[in-house]
Amino acid sequence: MTDYVDPTRERFGEMMKLADDGPLHMLNMLRFRDRADYPAGHEKDGEELSGAEAYKHYGEESGPIFRRVGGEIVAAWSPRLVLIGPADEVWDAAFVAAYPTAAAFAEMVKDPDYQRAVIHRQAAVKTSRLIRMSPRATGAGFAD
């Protein structure tokens, strides 16, 4: 499994060039490290934290910024099995975070307190997927 933790500048730029025409949802799929990997010299370096524990620190520190920009978690799951796809693509957590606009998401990411908090995410996550989506009407059909 390839490790994807942070977006590249290019991909972030591409995302921000999409129309900012209302709410967006970000599908997050996370695989945690067995042991958090903080950079040398960080206050948590050397602590025996699991990736999941480090991610909790990320949530505690980034949560106020997330909520300030209007973010909310609209769905969350504990993945159990990849039925279609690579069997080694195992996920520890999956959730959808909703933001009122792409500008709100960018405001969060650029916030200095958020940028300090993201070190916990980087220490926690072995690989991830972050997919920008636009909400659609739901109902009984698959492809309305």
C-alpha positions as CSV (number, residue, x, y, z in Angstrom):
1,M,0.0,0.0,0.0
2,T,1.4,3.4,-1.0
3,D,1.7,5.9,1.8
4,Y,-0.4,9.1,1.3
5,V,-0.5,11.4,4.3
6,D,-0.5,15.0,3.0
7,P,-1.8,16.5,-0.2
8,T,0.7,17.9,-2.6
9,R,0.6,21.6,-3.4
10,E,-0.4,20.8,-6.9
11,R,-3.4,18.6,-5.9
12,F,-4.5,21.2,-3.3
13,G,-4.4,23.9,-6.0
14,E,-6.5,21.7,-8.3
15,M,-9.0,21.2,-5.6
16,M,-9.3,24.9,-4.9
17,K,-9.8,25.6,-8.7
18,L,-13.0,23.6,-8.7
19,A,-16.2,25.6,-8.4
20,D,-16.9,26.7,-4.8
21,D,-20.6,26.5,-5.3
22,G,-21.7,25.4,-1.8
23,P,-21.2,22.7,0.6
24,L,-18.5,20.1,0.1
25,H,-17.9,16.8,1.8
26,M,-14.5,15.2,2.3
27,L,-14.4,11.4,2.5
28,N,-11.5,10.5,4.8
29,M,-10.1,6.9,5.0
30,L,-7.3,6.4,7.4
31,R,-4.9,3.6,8.3
32,F,-2.9,4.3,11.4
33,R,0.7,3.5,12.2
34,D,1.1,0.8,14.9
35,R,3.3,3.4,16.7
36,A,3.2,7.1,16.2
37,D,6.2,8.6,14.4
38,Y,6.9,12.1,15.6
39,P,9.9,14.0,14.3
40,A,13.0,14.2,16.5
41,G,12.7,17.0,19.0
42,H,8.9,17.1,19.1
43,E,7.5,17.0,22.6
44,K,5.9,13.6,21.9
45,D,9.0,12.1,20.3
46,G,9.9,9.0,22.3
47,E,6.5,8.6,23.9
48,E,4.9,5.2,23.3
49,L,1.8,6.4,21.5
50,S,-0.1,4.4,19.0
51,G,-1.1,6.0,15.7
52,A,-4.7,6.0,16.9
53,E,-3.7,7.8,20.1
54,A,-1.7,10.4,18.1
55,Y,-4.8,10.9,15.9
56,K,-6.8,11.7,19.0
57,H,-4.4,14.5,19.8
58,Y,-4.9,15.8,16.3
59,G,-8.6,15.8,16.8
60,E,-8.4,17.6,20.1
61,E,-6.2,20.3,18.8
62,S,-7.7,20.8,15.3
63,G,-11.4,20.3,16.4
64,P,-11.9,23.9,17.5
65,I,-10.7,25.2,14.2
66,F,-12.7,22.7,12.3
67,R,-15.9,23.7,14.1
68,R,-15.1,27.5,13.8
69,V,-15.0,27.3,10.0
70,G,-18.4,25.4,10.1
71,G,-17.1,21.9,9.7
72,E,-19.0,18.9,11.0
73,I,-18.7,15.1,10.8
74,V,-21.8,13.9,9.0
75,A,-21.0,10.2,9.0
76,A,-18.4,7.9,10.5
77,W,-17.6,4.2,10.2
78,S,-15.2,1.5,11.5
79,P,-14.3,-0.4,8.3
80,R,-14.3,-4.2,8.5
81,L,-13.4,-5.7,5.2
82,V,-12.5,-4.5,1.6
83,L,-15.0,-6.5,-0.5
84,I,-13.9,-5.1,-3.8
85,G,-10.3,-3.8,-4.1
86,P,-6.9,-4.7,-2.9
87,A,-7.1,-7.0,0.2
88,D,-4.2,-5.1,1.8
89,E,-6.0,-1.8,1.6
90,V,-7.1,-2.0,5.2
91,W,-8.7,1.1,6.9
92,D,-8.9,1.9,10.6
93,A,-11.4,4.7,10.3
94,A,-13.6,6.3,7.6
95,F,-15.7,9.4,7.9
96,V,-17.2,12.3,6.0
97,A,-16.4,15.8,7.1
98,A,-18.7,18.5,5.7
99,Y,-17.7,22.1,5.1
100,P,-19.9,25.0,4.1
101,T,-17.6,25.9,1.2
102,A,-14.1,25.1,-0.1
103,A,-13.0,28.4,1.2
104,A,-13.9,27.3,4.7
105,F,-11.8,24.1,4.2
106,A,-8.9,26.3,3.0
107,E,-9.3,28.6,5.9
108,M,-8.9,25.7,8.3
109,V,-5.9,24.3,6.6
110,K,-4.1,27.7,6.5
111,D,-4.8,28.5,10.2
112,P,-1.5,28.6,12.2
113,D,-3.1,26.6,15.1
114,Y,-4.3,23.9,12.6
115,Q,-0.8,23.8,11.0
116,R,0.7,23.1,14.5
117,A,-1.9,20.4,15.2
118,V,-1.4,18.6,11.9
119,I,1.9,17.2,13.2
120,H,-0.1,14.7,15.2
121,R,-1.9,13.6,12.1
122,Q,1.4,13.1,10.3
123,A,2.7,11.1,13.2
124,A,-0.5,9.0,13.4
125,V,-1.3,8.1,9.8
126,K,0.4,5.5,7.7
127,T,-1.7,6.1,4.7
128,S,-5.0,7.8,3.9
129,R,-7.4,8.9,1.2
130,L,-9.0,12.3,1.2
131,I,-11.6,12.7,-1.6
132,R,-13.5,16.0,-2.2
133,M,-17.1,15.3,-3.0
134,S,-20.2,17.5,-3.7
135,P,-23.4,16.4,-1.8
136,R,-26.2,15.0,-4.0
137,A,-29.8,14.1,-3.2
138,T,-30.3,10.7,-1.7
139,G,-33.0,8.2,-2.2
140,A,-33.8,4.7,-3.3
141,G,-31.7,4.7,-6.5
142,F,-28.0,4.3,-7.0
143,A,-27.4,6.8,-9.8
144,D,-30.0,9.5,-9.8
